[in-house]
Amino acid sequence: MNAPQRRKKRCGRDAKELRRDARNFKNDARKALQGTGGSGPSESPDAKIHEGEERLRRAGNQASAKIDAATILARAKTNLAAEIGLRALTNIEVNVNGSAITLTGTVQTEAEKEKAEDSVSQIPGVTRVTNHLMVKP
């Protein structure tokens, strides 16, 4: 399997994971609104509401983090395509972990390597870029 096929497969897995997270978020929201978030029958309605709020907040934070990572990944690939071209992008792997980006793969020149790092470091929300690109003319 070549690099574009692996990326396409990974994007499909990421999309499935985001859909699953959205379903979980929807279920947690429904439980929170119904007050059936695992509370015992002896808990007060206020305690059930508080528990529901907490579950909803956690689910929202998790969904937000995944969406943020997907947004950063999309922006990184767009920036890379604009800066170094689609041809070079097929040989670059972009991984996002929180606000950190790791670039791996190959480029043809040292200038492309530097452009790649510069283009992703300018994305809002990115705090660190690890550049493991190798120059192979």
Secondary structure by P-SEA (a helix, b strand, c coil): ccaaaaaaaaaaaaaaaaaaaaaaaaaaaaaaaaccccccccccaaaaaaaaaaaaaaaaaaaaaaaaaaaaaaaaaaaaaaaccaaaaaabbbbbcccbbbbbcccccaaaaaaaaaaaaacccccbbbbcccccc
